[in-house]
Amino acid sequence: MSKVLAVGLVLYGVSPSVLCQKDGTLGRNTEFQEDWTNGTKVDSLTLASINTDFAFSLYKELALKIPDKNIVFSPFSISFALAFLSLGASSNTLQEILEGLKFNLTETPEADIHRGFGHLLHMLSQPEDQVQISTGSAMFVEKRLPILAEFKEKARVLYQAEASSADFQQRHKTKKLINGYVSKQTQGKIKDLISDLDNETVMVLVNYIYFKGKWKTPFDPQDTFQSKFHLDKKTTVMVPMMNIEDLTTPYFRDEELSCSVVELKYTGNASALFILPDEGKMQQLEVSLQPETLRRWKDSLRPRMINELYVPKFSISTDYSLENILPQLGIREVFSTQADLSGITGAKNLNVSQVVHKAVLDVAETGTEAAAATGVKCVACCAKLSKMIVRLNRPFLMLVSETNTQMSLFLAKIINPK
């Protein structure tokens, strides 16, 4: 009988700040570490572009499956967890995972991919006064199941991940242990990542990301008011609507895709893109989402005075079972009895039963830290422009990125802010 591995992904974002581990190290100086960290690696911008491809592919599958629901997930966290898992995979299982993450294995060797993720984690882990990014992985393994020393070393060196023993025969106790770990790492925002453990589960891989940031130019809470948000042509809901006047911020009007793109910066190395399609154009926009689309938007953004900007204040949460979604991206064998994860324990009867992904995204006026944000206003445009009003009062997309690496940390579709 096959033993099963449950993979849990947990995400929390406070939008207006990520906790990465503070030491930023990749482990002690060993020959192994030098071999794996000093070779060729995928550079962070290439990795970000590949991850964007994965993000939009996964987004389209989620949008098909749940067309009228809010969507929020972390492309980085999911790809990071699956790349970590692939350390223990071989043969077709390995190939499916990495190609499902949009890597071209004829162009990029597996070792370079792992080095790239390790380097990216190192970059995100650097202490930053303004933006907090905390991300990490942990593996909980049945105490009677020894993990191969090479896998443990690769996990520690490349993914800063440690493995802990747990008694999976005492399922309730182990579930409490895992959920307690996740709750602690996400500042108590997600308490029940794992709702149940199957009788055959012998290993759980957890990956988390916690993001907390403050707007560079905050909204004034006293200006927030109740306003209509149009779910569709016939239905509206009342939501708290934040607003700010005379804000100079990067903006682009995409006539080709009939949408407006507004960038709001956080203090520190992060920003959020709000993409507002014209009424009835959401589906056209979703079909067109490609890495080139995002690149074109970012290249086309220019400082623009927005006389009135309206953004709903919201907190949304999602819960996905990705074992039903990832096969659509070509990641199939790892969920079957044909899975080869023998690089983890040496046993060939290990496969993945569950990929749990929970995310929470809060958007508020300033964030949780009460500090005055320094509003930098670029007044490069001297020509007098007509009054410009942007209202995010109908479904829109939101993309939170880390600026230095251009990595997409969160991708969201807000159908209903309530």
N, C-alpha and C positions, 0 to 999 in steps of 0.2 A: 504494500500500500504506500502511496506517495505521501511524504510529509509536506506540509504547506508552510509557506512564508507569507505573512501578512505585511504589506507595506503601508505605512501611515504617513500622510503628509499633512502638516498643519501650518496655517498661515494666519497672520494677524497684521493688519495695516491700519495705522491711524493716519489718515490723510487730511489734514494739514498736519511724521518723522520716521534705520534698520539696526538690532544689537548684534554685531559680529563678535566673535570671541576676541578678547582684548589683546592677548599676547601676539596674535597674528602669525604664530610660528607654524612650521610644517613638520615639527618633530626633531628629534636629536640627529646629530651628524653621524649617519651610518653609511656604509658603502651602498646599501640599498637606496637610501634617500638620494644620494648623489646620482645614482643611475637613473632614478625616476624623476628627479626634479631638474637636472642639468641638461637634459636632452632637448630636442625640438618640442615646441608646444604650440597649440592653437592660440593665436593672440586674442586678446579680450574682445577686440572689435569684431573679428571674424566669428568668434564664439557668440557674441551678442546677435549678429545677423542670423546665424544658424538657429539660435534660440528663438528669434522672432518668427522665423519660418515655422518652427515647431509650435510656437504660441498661437499663431493664426490658424494653423491646421487643427489644433485641438479646440480652439474657439469655435471654428465652423462646425465641428462635430457636436459640441455642446449646444450651439445655437439650433442645430437641426433637431436634437433630442428634446430640448426644452425651449421652444421658440418664444414663449410668452413669459419667461422667468428671468429674474436678475442672474447675471453671471459674474463671478469673481474668482480668480485663481492666480497662482504665481507660476508663470512659465519657468522661471529660474529654479524654484524649489522642486518642481516636478522633474525637470530634466536632470537636476543635480542628484536627486534620489535614484532615478533610474540609471544614471551613469555610475553611481556608487554601486548599485546592485550588479551592474554589468561587470564589475571587477571580478565577481565570482562566476560569471557565465562563460560558456565555451560554445564553439561550433555555431550552429544556426541560431541558437538562443541569443548568443552575443551579437551576432550580425543583425538580427531583427531589432534588438533594443537600440543599438547605435544608429541604424538606418532609420528607425522610427523617430529618433531624435533629430533626424535630418542631416546626419553626417554622411559624407561620401567616403567609404572605407578604402576605395581605390586611390583616393587623393590624400587621405589623412589616416595614418596608422593609429591603432587603438591607444597605444602608449602616449601619443601626442595629445589625444583627446583628454585623457586623464590628467596629464600635466597641465593642460589648458584649464580644466576645472579647478585643479589645485592652485594654480596661479591666480585665477579669478577669485577664489575664496580668500586667498591671502590679501588681494587688493581690497576686497570688501571688508576685511577684518581690521583694517587700519583704524586706529582711534580717530574719531572725528567729533569736534565739539558741537557742531550744529545738527548733524543728522545721525540718528542711531540706526544701525542695521545689525540685527543679530540673526545669524543663520547657522544651522548645524545639523548633524546627523548622529543617531545613536542606534545601535543594534542590540536587541535583547534576545538571547539565545538559550534554548533549553539546556539546563545545567549538565545533562548527561550527554550532550552533543558537542564534542570538541571542535573548535574552529581552527582551520589551518593557519599556522604561524605566518605564512606568506600573505594570506588574505588580511590578517589582522594588521600586519605591518603596512601593507598598501593602503588600507583604510585609514590608518593613523597618519601616514606620511602625506597622502594625497588629499584626503577628504576630512582630515582632522576629526575623524570619527572613532569612537571607542565601542567595544562590545562588552556587554554585561551579561552575567548569567542570571537566569530566572527559572523558577520551577513551573513549567507550563502544565504540570499535572494539577497544580493548584491555580486554576484559571482565574478565579475571582481575585486572588492575591496579586497575580501577575498583571491582570488588567489594571488594578489599582496602582501598581508600581509604574506602569507605562503612562497611564493618564496623569499621575502625579508629576512625572518628569515633564510631560508636555505642558501641563498647567504652569509649572514653575518657569519653564523657558519662555512662555508667552505671557508672562506677567499676569497669569490667572484668567486670561481672556478666553482660552479654550480649555475646558475642563474634561470633556469626555470624547477624546479622539476615537478611542476604541470602545465600541458599545458591547462587543461580544468576541470571544475567542473560540474558534472551532476546536473540536476535540483533537484534531490532527495537527493543529498549529504548533510549530516548534521554534519559530523565529519571527520576530517583528522588527522591521526596519522603520525608524521614525525620522522624518526630516521636517524641520520647522523654519519659519522665517518670521521675524517680528520687525515691523517698520513703524517708526514714529517720527513725524516731522512737523515743522511749523512753517506756515506760509511766509515767504519773504515780505509780502505785503498782506497783512492779515485783514480779514473782514471784521467790522465792528459788530459785536453781538447785539448792540442796541438797534442796529439797522435791519436785523433779521425779522421777517414778517411772514404771516400765513399767506400762501398764494397757491393758485391752481397749477397742477402738473398734469399735462395731457397724456394719459396712457395710450389713447388712440383718438380717432375723430369724435367718438361719442362719449368717452369716459374720462373723467378728471378726478383727481384726489387733491386734498389740501395738504401742503407740505410746508415746513419752515424753509423760507427762501432767503439765503444770504445775498447781500448785494454790496457793490463797491462802485464808486464813481471816479471818473477821470483816471483810470488805470492805464499806464503804458506798459504793454506786455507783448511778447511775440504772438503774432496772429497770421493766419493764412486762409484765404477763401479759395477752396478747391472747386472750381466750376465744373471740372470734368466729372467729379464724383458727387457734386451737389451737396457739399458739406462745409462747415466752418471749423477751423482748428485753432484752439486757444491754448497757449502754454502758460501755466502758473508755476513759478519757481518756489521751491522750499529754501529756507536758509540752509546752506551747505550744498552737498553734491547730489541733489535729487530734484526732479521736476515732474509735473503731471501734465499730460496732454488731455484736453477735453475735445472730443470730436462730435460735433452736432450735425447730423444729417438733416437736410430739408425734410419737411413733412412727407411721409410716404416713401422715403428714399433709404431707409435703414437696410433693407434687404440688398439693394444695389451696392451699398457701401460694404456690407459683410462679404459679399461674393468677391469684391475687389481687393480684400485685405491680403497683401503680400509684403515681404520685407522691403521691396522696392517702393511700395506705397508709403510706408513709414519713413523711408529714407528721403523720398521726395517732399513729404510734409516738413520734415526737420530742416531740409535744405532751403525750403521756401518760406519758412517763418521769418517775419520781419517785425520790429517794434512798431506797435500801432496804438494810438490812443483809443481806448474803449470808454466812451462816456458813461455807459451803465452796463455792468456785468452782473447777471443773476445766476447763482449756483445753488441748487438745493442742498440743505444740510441733511445728511442721512447716515444710517448705520445699517449695512446689509450683511447677511451671513449666508454661506452656501455649504453644501455637504454633498460630495460626489463619490460614487463608487466607480473608479476609473477602470476597473477590470472589464467593464462593459463598453468602455470608450476606446481604450488604447488599441484593441485589436483592429479597429477601423483605420489606425495609423500604421498597421503592419506588425505591431508587437503582439504576437499571438502565442508562440510556443512556450513562453515563460509561464503561461497560465495552464498549460497542459501537462499530461504525464510524460510527454516527450522532452520536457524542459531539462536543460543541462546547466545546473548551478553547482556543479561538483567542485568548483574552485573555492567554495565557502567552507565546506566540511569534508570534502572528499567523497561524500555520498551522492549518488545519481538519482535518488528518489525524492528530490526536493523541488517543489514548484510553488508559484505564487497563487494564492487563493483570493487575495483582496488587496486593493489599492484604495485606501481611504484618504480623501482630500477635503479638509475643512478650511474655510477661509472666512475672515471677518474684515470688513473695510469700513472705517469711519471717516466721514468728511465733516469737519466743523470749522468754526470761524478762525481759531488760532492754533488749536492743538492742546495737549494736556499740560505743557510747560508754559507758565505765565511769564513770558519775556517779550519785550518790545522788539518786533522785527524791524530791521532796517530796510525801508522800502527804497530800492534803487530804481529810479525812473529814468529810462533812456528817452531823452527828448531829441532824438536825431532828426525826426521829421518836423520840419518847420512849416511846410505847406499846410494851409488851413483845409481840414477835411470835414466832410459832412458829419453830423452827429451820428455816432455809432452805438447801437444797443445790441448786446448779445444775451439772450435768455435761454438758459438750459432748462426749459419748462416742458420738454418732451424727451422721449428716450434718447440716450447718448452713450458714447463709449468713453472710457477713461483708461489711460495707460500711465503707470508710475514707473519711472526709470531712474537708475543711478547714473549720474552725469559722466563720471570719468570712464566707466566701462561701457556705457550705453546699454547696460543690461536691463531688460524688461522685468521688473520685480513683480508687478501686478497688472493684470488686464481685466477690466470690468465692463459690463454692459448694464446700465441702469435703466430698467424698464419701469420700475415703480420704487421710488425712494422710500416709501413707507414699508 
